[in-house]
Amino acid sequence: MNTYDTIILGSSPNALTAACYLARGGHKVLVLEPSEQIGGAAATAQFHDGFMGDIGLMSGRLDDEIINDLKLADHGLEIIQRKTLTSLLSGGKSFTLPVDRDAAEKVVAGISGEDAKKYKAFMQLVDLAGDFLKSAYGVTPPRNHPPAKDDLETLSRLASQLKGYGRREMTEVMRLLVMSVRDLMDEWFVSPQLKGLLASTAIRGINQGPFAGNTTFTLLHHVAQGDGFFRSTARGGLGGLSQALAAAAQSHGVEIRTMCGSLSINIKDGTATGVKVASQSIDASLILSDYDARYTFTQLVAPPELEPEFNRAVKNIRYSGAVARLNFALKEMPRFAGLTEDALSGTLMLSPSINYLEKAYDGGKRGDISKEPYLELTIPTAGDSTLAPKGKHVMSVWMQYTPCHSTVKPDQLRDLVLQQLSEFCPNLKSLVEHSQVITAREFESQYKLTEGNLYGGQINLTQSFYLRPLAGFAHYSTPISQLYLCGSATHPGGITGLSGRNAAREAGVRDMVPA
């Protein structure tokens, strides 16, 4: 029987990044994925004959340092940047912001001359705050809560960066972190349409509306991870990230098994000693869980192995998944009134105002579905023809708010999305050959994402940095010796690979991982 130094449960980009670094550091690594696809929910799979669609997230990117350090381009990774952001407005109207800020300023001037004068300054401030968060995301959080002497080096480094901004900018960055995105937008802009479009990034993936405090932090979190206003994906779909990482891991000798069966962690005297896979036990001296904290400590680890206080803290982590993912197989490219090819190859949003977003949330917070939901959609085949048969297309939709425990049926969600989008593309229904709907409930049942949350837990200040996933356990270690968390549930979250890289560093290959 093979023996391993490290077993990793799950195969998201974070898990595979950890596998790469651990293997490069000399560990013999086994990655176990219960689902069919490498990447789990961060995968792209066939949903109809010849049509490929992303399963979970519809945008995201790996940290550039990880891409370069692991030479992922040599393993087939090709990043596709979506360079436009389009707001779909009532009456079939729209406007499209390009990533180029000079060009975007001219577009904004057509909406509001006053807003056009502020647009570039606003984006520069967001960049500044995002850069600060990005620096915080590359390091392991303070070990102690509250921080102690041992944490001074990490904190002083971040404080020095803030001070380097100057007093005014430093104060402004710190103020942004706790603001509601509604207040932020009201401070800067007057156009409801522009405010609605920019604010949508702040509520992406969370079960909160734009009026909620610290939603600006959520916006900055996405910006810091390279997935802010202008989204990224990979050739072959978002699963291309996982595929490239898997190839890199295998080049270092990592073994990857999919469809491996049920998993649990073997524990003896408070120490993880291996994994039970279906009916087989496999020993290892180090275990990493890619799953969120609640699933790890209620399903992979039996709660009696843990202190009652820890179990209570795990129970109180907020998840509240509220996203449904829809993929449509289309007979041809859909034609949205007034949209150019550049717009159709970017991201389209149905978020015409902040009030619209708040009203969409009103249904979700009651466990219901708004009849006017927040939608984000892409036509990935506009930039990647490999995802559909020749001449045909895939339309991918992110629908919010659709709570995990809602009783609304998938067909109802599909019909509602098509009804909403038909205002902008009247013949859309006639183009649909097939559809796939994945609800938050299915994310929970099929991919073991607690309450269907695609980010391993709600993204807000109370569950970030040294509080992610729990105060006192943000260092990737757990109350079980030799068991670490490495997934999106940990600091900094997302699928950048930073959670996995940081976890590998803390788990024993510090010299092989960039600090």
N, C-alpha and C positions, 0 to 999 in steps of 0.2 A: 504493500500500500504506500502511496506517495505521502510524504510528510512535508509540512510547510512551516515557514517562519511566521507568515502573516496570512490571515484570511480576511477578505473584505466582503461584506454582505451588501449587495446592491452594486449598480454599475453606472451611476450618473457620471457626468463629466468630473465632478469632485472626487468620486470614488476612483475613477480611472486615473486621474491626476495623482492621487495618493499612491496608487499602484505603481505608476511610472517612477516616482521618486523613491519609494521603498525598494523597488527592484533594482534601481540604479545604485542604491546604497548597499546592495548585497543581499537583500531579503529574497527568499523564495516565496512568491506571492500567488495566492489563489483568489480569484474574484468569482462570486456566486450571484447569479441573477435569476430569480424565479420566473420572470416573464420571458416571452419569446425574443425580445429585442435587446441587444446591447444598448444600454442607456436607460432602460426602464421607461419612465414617462418622458424622458428627454431623448426621444427617438422619432424617427420618421418611418412609417410603415405603409404597406399597400392597404388601401381601404376599398378599392374597386379595381377591376381588371386594368392593370397598367397605370393606375393613379396612386400617387404617393402623397401622404399627408402627415404633418407633424401631429404627435399625439398630445403633448401637454403644452409647454410654452411655444409661442409662435415667433419669438425673437430672443436673442441673447448672444453673448460672445464670450470667448475665453479671454482671460487677461493676456495682454500682448507679451509680457515677459515670459509667461508660461508657454505661449505659442512658439516663441523664439528659442527658449531654453530646451524644450522637448523636440524642437525641429519638426513641428507638426505639418508644415508644408511638404516635407519629404514623405509624409504618411497620408497625403491626399487632401489635406485641409485647404479649402479655398473659401475665404470670407466674401460674402455678398453684402454690401452696404446699401440699405434702402435710403435713397437720397432725397426723398420728398415726403411731406406729411400733408394730407388733404383733409379738409373739414367738409363733410357733407351737410348741407343746410336745407331747410324746408323749401319747398317749391322747386326742387331739383337743382338748386344753386350749390356752389362750392367755391372754395379757394384753396390754393396749393402753396405751401411754404417749401422752398428748396433749402437744402443744407447750407448753401452759399449765403452768407449773411447779407452781403450787399444786395443780392437778388431778392432775398426774403424781405429786406427793408422796403423795396419797391412794391412788393405784393401787399405788405401791411399798409403802405401809404394809400393804396386803393380802398382800404377799409376805414382807416383812421390816420390822418396826418399826424395827430398828436402821438399816437402809439408808435408810428414809424420812427419818430425821433428817439424813442426810448428802447426800441427793440434790441439793438446791438449791445447797449449798456446792460440790459437785463440778462442777455445771454452770457455776457462776460462775468457778471456776478454769479450766475448759476455755474459757470465753468470753475470759478474760484472756489466756491463751496464744494463742488463735486471733486475737485483736486484734493481738497483737505480730507474729505471722506475716503477717497481712494488711498491716500497715505495711511489712514487709520485701518483700512481694510487689508493692507498688505502685511500687517504685524499681528502677532498673537495678543489678544487683549490682556489687561492686567490680571494677574493670577488671583489677587485678593479682592474681596468686596467687603468694605470699601477699599480702594487701592492703598497699598502699603509701600514701605521703602523699596522692596524688591521690584516694584513696578515703575520706579521713578525714571529709569532710562527711557522706557517706551513713552511715558507721558511727557517727559521733557522734550523729546524729539518732536512730538506732535505740537506741543506748545510753541516750540521755536518756529515751526512752520507758520502757525497762526500769527505770531508776532511779526514775522517777516512780511505779512500782508499790509502792515500799517494799522494804526488804531481804528480808523474808520472802517476799513474793510474787515478787520478782525471782528469788530462788534457786529457788523452786518451779517457776516457768515454765521456767527453764533446765534443771532436772533432768528435767522431763517429756520434753523433746525426745529424750533418749537411752534412755528406759525402754521395756521391752517392755510391751505393753498388758495382758498377764497380770499383771505386777507392779503396774501402776497399779490394776487392778480389785481385786486382792487387798488393796491398801492401804486401799481405800475401802469395799468392799462385802463381804457374806457370801453373798448369794443367788447360786447358780450361774446361775439363769435371767436375772437382771438383768445379771450380768457378761457372759454370752454375748451378750445383745442389744446392749449398749453397745459391746462389744469388736469386733463385726462391722464397724463403720465403719473400724477400724484396719487391717483386712486386705483391704478392698475394692480389687480390681484388682491386687493384688500376689501374687506367687507365694512368699509366706511365711506362716507360721502365727503365731498370737498369742503364742507363746513367744519369738519373735525380737526381738532388740534394736531399738530405735528405731521399733517399730510404733506407739507412741504419737504419734510425729511424723506418721505417715501419717494417723492420726485427726485431729490438729490441722490438717494440710494441708487435709483436706476441710472442716473447720469454717471455716477461714480463707477458703475459696472459696465459702462460703455453701451448701455441699452436705454438711453434716455429718449429724447424726442425723435431722433432718427435711428431706426432699429437696424439690427444686423441679423444675418442668418448665415448659412453655409451652403455651398453647392451640394445638392443631394438632400436638402432640407436641414432642419436644425439637428437632426440625428447625425449629420456629417461631423459635428463636433465630437460626439461619442465614438463614431467609427474611427476617426483619426487618432484619438487618444487610445482606443483599444489596439490599433495597429502599433502605436508607439510602445504601449505596455508589453505587447507580445514580442516586440523586437528586443526587449530587455528580459524576456523569459517568463513573463506573467502568464499564468493559465487562466482562461476565462470560460466559465460554464454557464450557459443559459438554460432555461426550463429545468432548473435543478431540483424543484420540489420545495416543500416547506422548510423553513429555517428556524433554528433556535440556538441559543448560546449555552454551551456547557460551562458550569461554574463549580469550582471546588474551593472551599474555605475563602470565599470572597474574591477569587481570582478566575478570570476567563481562561479556560484551558483548551477550548476548541469549539467546534460547531457541529450540531446535529443537522444533517441534510436528509430529509425524508427519514429513512430508518438507519442511515449510516452516520457514524461519528467520525470526524476528522480533527486531529489534534493540531494545535498551533500555539505558539508562545505569545502571539499578538493578534487581537481581533479589532477590526474597524467596522463600525456600522454606518452605512450611508443613509439609514432611515431616520425619521424625525424622532425626537426624544420620547414622545408618548408611545409610539409604536415600539421603539427599542425597549423601553422599560415596562411595558405591559405585555408584549407578545414575544419578543426575542429573549427577554430576561424575565423570569418570574418575579412579580412584585415582592414576595416574601424574602428575596435575596437583598432587598433594599430597606433602608430606614423609613419609618412611616412619614417623617417630615419630608424626605426626598420624594416619596410617592405623592404626597399632597401637592408639592410644588410642581411636579410633572403634570398632575391633573389640571392645574390652573393655567398652563400655557395656553395661549389663545391661538386658535387655528382658523376657524370660520371660513373655510373655502367657499368661494362664491363665483366660480368661473365655469362656464361650459365651453367646450371646444367643438367647433363644427367644421367639417371638411366637405366640400361639394365637388363632385366630378362634373365638369361642364363640357358641352359639345363644342363650344368655341369660346373665344375671348368675349367676355361680357363688355358691353359698351355703356359706360356711365356718361351721362350727358355732360358735355363740356370738358371732359378729362382727357389730357394728352397721354401718350405712351409713357412719359416720365412719371406722371401721376399714378398710372395704373401699375407701375413697377415699384411704387413706394408703399406707404401705409395709408389707409383710408380710415377716417374716424367718424362715428356718429356721436358727436358730443358738442352740439351747437352752442351751448352756454353752460355756465356753472350751475344755474338753477335746474337745467335739464339733468345734469349729472346727479344733483341732490335728489331730484324727484325719482330718478331711476333707482337710487339707493333706498328710498322710502319703502319700496316693495320688498327689497332684499332683507331689510332689517326686521321685517315681520314674517320672514320665511316664505314670502310670496314672490311673484315675478312681475316686474313692471311691464306694462304694455308698450312702453317706449324705453327699451334698454340701452345701455351704453354698449356700443359695438366698435370693435377694431377689426379691420379686415385687410388681407393681402391677397394678391394673385401671384403666388410664388413662381408659377410657370412663366410669368412675364420676363423673368430674369434667369430662369433655369428650366429649360425645356425637357430635362431628364425626368421630371416628375409626373409627366402625363404622356399618353400616346400622341403621335404627331398631329398637330393642329388642334388638340384639345387642351383643356386647362383645369387647374385646381384653384378653387377659391377657399381660403381658410379664414375662419371667423372666431374671434374671441368675444364671448358674450358675458356680460356682467350686469346685474347681480343675479346669480342663480344659486341660492344656498344649498348646501349639501343635503339638508333634510326636507327640501321642498318636494311636494307631491306632484309637481308639474311633469308631464311625460316628455320624453325626448322628441316625439313627433310634434308636440305643441311648440317646443323651442325652435325646431326647424321651421315650422310654418310661420312663427312670429318673425324670425330673422328674414325669411324670404319676403314677407309682407313689408317689413320696414325698408328693405333694400330695393324693392320693386319701384319705389317712388323715384329712385335714381337710375334704375336700369329696368324699364318696364317689361322687357321680355325675359327677365332673369329666370322665372319659374320654368319656362319652356326649354331653357338650356340645361337644366339639371338632369343628368343621367342617374346619379346616385348620391346619397348623402350619408355622412357619418356624424353622430352626435355623441360626445363623451361628456357626461355630467360630473359634477363634483362627487356625487355618490359613487360613480363608477371609478373615479380616480382613487377613492378610498378603498373600494372592494378589490379592484384589479391590481393597483400599484401600491397599496398599503400607505397611501398618503392620508394622514389623519384629517378627517372632515373634508377631504378633497383639496387641501391647501397645497398649491403647486410650489410654494416657497419654503416648506418645512416649518411654517409658523407665520403669523401675521408680521408684516414689516412695519415696525414703528419704534420709537425711541425706547419704550419700556421693554422691548424684546430685541435690543441691539447691543453691539459691542460687548462689554463685560456682563451684560444681562442676557446674552444669547448662548444657549437656549435657557440657561438658568443662572442666577447669581451664584458665584462660587464655582461654577462648572463651565466657564467660557474658554477654558484652556484645552478643550477637546478631550480631556480625560474625564472619567466618570467615577462613581463610587465603587465600581468593580475594577479591581486592579487588572491591567493589561487589556482593558476594553476602552476604546476611544470612539468618539463620534467624528465623522468626516464630511457629512453631507450639508445640504442647504440649511438644515436646522441650526448649524453653527455659524459663528462669525466668519466672514461677513454675509453669508447666505448667497443665493443666486447660483448660477452655473458657470461662474468665471473660472473655476478650478482653484481659487484661492483658499476656500475652506479645506479642500483636499490637500493642497500643498502645505498649508499651515499645520494641519493634523499630522501629516507625515513628518514634518520637522519636530513636532512635539513628541511623537511616538518613538523617535529614536534614530533618525537619520539627519540630524541637524547639520552636519558638515556637508551633506549632499544637496541641501535645499537653500536657495538664495534667501537671505534675510530681508 
